[in-house]
Amino acid sequence: MSSQLADQPFPLIATLPFSEDTSHSAYYVATQMALAHNDLIQISTFCNFLAYCQCWCEYMHHHHDTEEEQFFFEIEKTRSVAGLMEAIVEQYRAFTPGFESFDAWVKSCQLKDFDGKKMKELFDVFATPLHIDLVDEIATLRALDKYDSDVICLAYKRFDKSAMNTDKVRHLFALECVPAYLR
């Protein structure tokens, strides 16, 4: 069941078509990444929305940097297929300038100067290319099912461990980002 707020302005990525299929590690990897991408797609209504946006930007940077620098690199290296993940990396480049502008604004904006219209304008610049990337990446990961399942699984486990070990991000549900009634 989805909430009207959770599915706006972009629908979440459905995982049921493949999440219960255990025949290949690519489906597990695609499920895990779809769940992470759904976190990035959702927009919440925390009291301190600006702090939430700052946390979200930190999470976006960490998620995409770790994917590109480690996971995608390892997938290409272990599969000996140069450029296998290049289309996804190019999609990163398509939304990065707009995302960087948004990130800079939310980091420097003082609460007293908050302008929702300005925030929406900055967000709208990169929202569609970001959403395209988040959705397309899942299809790319699912298509890894033509490669050895154990190799894909090991690459993902290394990526996941590295992401957890290097995570210095204030998480979306960090105490400063959560309304008092949810603490």
TAPERA-V721525 format. One record per residue. N is the residue number from 1. OMEGA is omega in degrees with one decimal (* if undefined). NEAR is the number of other C-alpha atoms within 10 Angstrom. Layout:
# TAPERA-V721525
n->N omega->OMEGA near->NEAR
n->N omega->OMEGA near->NEAR
This chain:
# TAPERA-V721525
n->1 omega->179.7 near->3
n->2 omega->178.4 near->8
n->3 omega->179.1 near->7
n->4 omega->-179.9 near->9
n->5 omega->-176.8 near->13
n->6 omega->-175.8 near->15
n->7 omega->-178.0 near->15
n->8 omega->-3.1 near->12
n->9 omega->179.7 near->13
n->10 omega->178.1 near->15
n->11 omega->176.9 near->16
n->12 omega->-179.8 near->21
n->13 omega->179.3 near->18
n->14 omega->179.0 near->13
n->15 omega->-177.0 near->17
n->16 omega->-179.5 near->9
n->17 omega->-175.7 near->9
n->18 omega->-172.7 near->15
n->19 omega->-178.7 near->16
n->20 omega->179.7 near->11
n->21 omega->-177.9 near->13
n->22 omega->-176.6 near->10
n->23 omega->-180.0 near->11
n->24 omega->179.7 near->18
n->25 omega->180.0 near->23
n->26 omega->-179.7 near->29
n->27 omega->175.5 near->27
n->28 omega->179.9 near->23
n->29 omega->179.6 near->20
n->30 omega->178.5 near->23
n->31 omega->-179.4 near->24
n->32 omega->-179.1 near->17
n->33 omega->177.7 near->21
n->34 omega->178.3 near->23
n->35 omega->176.9 near->16
n->36 omega->-179.9 near->15
n->37 omega->176.0 near->22
n->38 omega->174.2 near->21
n->39 omega->-178.9 near->16
n->40 omega->-179.8 near->18
n->41 omega->-174.5 near->22
n->42 omega->173.1 near->16
n->43 omega->-174.6 near->18
n->44 omega->-178.3 near->13
n->45 omega->177.6 near->10
n->46 omega->178.1 near->18
n->47 omega->-178.1 near->13
n->48 omega->-174.2 near->13
n->49 omega->179.7 near->16
n->50 omega->176.6 near->19
n->51 omega->176.9 near->20
n->52 omega->-179.7 near->24
n->53 omega->176.6 near->21
n->54 omega->177.4 near->23
n->55 omega->-179.3 near->23
n->56 omega->179.1 near->21
n->57 omega->177.1 near->23
n->58 omega->179.6 near->18
n->59 omega->178.2 near->21
n->60 omega->179.3 near->19
n->61 omega->-177.0 near->17
n->62 omega->-178.3 near->16
n->63 omega->-175.8 near->18
n->64 omega->178.7 near->14
n->65 omega->-179.4 near->14
n->66 omega->176.7 near->20
n->67 omega->-173.7 near->19
n->68 omega->-174.5 near->16
n->69 omega->-175.1 near->11
n->70 omega->-172.6 near->18
n->71 omega->-177.8 near->23
n->72 omega->178.2 near->21
n->73 omega->-179.3 near->19
n->74 omega->177.5 near->20
n->75 omega->-179.5 near->21
n->76 omega->-179.1 near->15
n->77 omega->-176.9 near->13
n->78 omega->179.7 near->14
n->79 omega->-177.8 near->15
n->80 omega->178.8 near->10
n->81 omega->179.0 near->10
n->82 omega->177.2 near->11
n->83 omega->-178.2 near->13
n->84 omega->-177.7 near->17
n->85 omega->-174.4 near->18
n->86 omega->-179.9 near->14
n->87 omega->178.6 near->14
n->88 omega->178.6 near->20
n->89 omega->177.4 near->17
n->90 omega->176.3 near->12
n->91 omega->174.9 near->18
n->92 omega->-176.8 near->20
n->93 omega->-179.6 near->15
n->94 omega->-178.6 near->15
n->95 omega->-173.9 near->19
n->96 omega->-178.8 near->16
n->97 omega->178.8 near->13
n->98 omega->177.9 near->18
n->99 omega->179.9 near->23
n->100 omega->177.1 near->15
n->101 omega->177.3 near->15
n->102 omega->-179.9 near->23
n->103 omega->179.4 near->22
n->104 omega->-179.1 near->12
n->105 omega->-178.1 near->17
n->106 omega->177.6 near->22
n->107 omega->-174.5 near->15
n->108 omega->-176.5 near->10
n->109 omega->173.1 near->14
n->110 omega->-177.0 near->11
n->111 omega->-178.9 near->12
n->112 omega->-179.0 near->6
n->113 omega->-175.9 near->8
n->114 omega->-179.9 near->13
n->115 omega->-177.9 near->11
n->116 omega->179.9 near->9
n->117 omega->178.4 near->9
n->118 omega->179.9 near->12
n->119 omega->-179.8 near->16
n->120 omega->178.2 near->12
n->121 omega->179.5 near->11
n->122 omega->-179.6 near->19
n->123 omega->-177.5 near->16
n->124 omega->179.9 near->14
n->125 omega->-175.4 near->16
n->126 omega->-173.7 near->19
n->127 omega->-177.7 near->18
n->128 omega->177.9 near->14
n->129 omega->175.7 near->17
n->130 omega->-179.3 near->22
n->131 omega->177.3 near->21
n->132 omega->179.1 near->14
n->133 omega->-177.0 near->21
n->134 omega->179.9 near->23
n->135 omega->-177.1 near->19
n->136 omega->-179.4 near->15
n->137 omega->-179.8 near->21
n->138 omega->177.2 near->23
n->139 omega->177.7 near->13
n->140 omega->179.2 near->16
n->141 omega->177.9 near->20
n->142 omega->-179.0 near->19
n->143 omega->175.5 near->13
n->144 omega->-179.1 near->20
n->145 omega->176.9 near->15
n->146 omega->178.3 near->9
n->147 omega->-178.3 near->15
n->148 omega->-176.9 near->14
n->149 omega->-178.2 near->16
n->150 omega->179.3 near->12
n->151 omega->178.6 near->16
n->152 omega->179.9 near->24
n->153 omega->-179.5 near->17
n->154 omega->178.3 near->14
n->155 omega->179.5 near->18
n->156 omega->179.6 near->25
n->157 omega->177.1 near->14
n->158 omega->177.8 near->14
n->159 omega->-178.0 near->19
n->160 omega->179.3 near->16
n->161 omega->179.2 near->11
n->162 omega->179.2 near->15
n->163 omega->179.4 near->18
n->164 omega->-177.9 near->11
n->165 omega->-177.8 near->9
n->166 omega->-175.6 near->10
n->167 omega->176.1 near->15
n->168 omega->-173.8 near->11
n->169 omega->167.6 near->17
n->170 omega->-173.7 near->18
n->171 omega->-177.1 near->16
n->172 omega->-178.9 near->21
n->173 omega->174.6 near->14
n->174 omega->-173.0 near->13
n->175 omega->-177.1 near->12
n->176 omega->-178.0 near->17
n->177 omega->-173.7 near->21
n->178 omega->177.4 near->18
n->179 omega->-176.4 near->13
n->180 omega->-175.7 near->10
n->181 omega->177.3 near->5
n->182 omega->-177.9 near->8
n->183 omega->* near->10
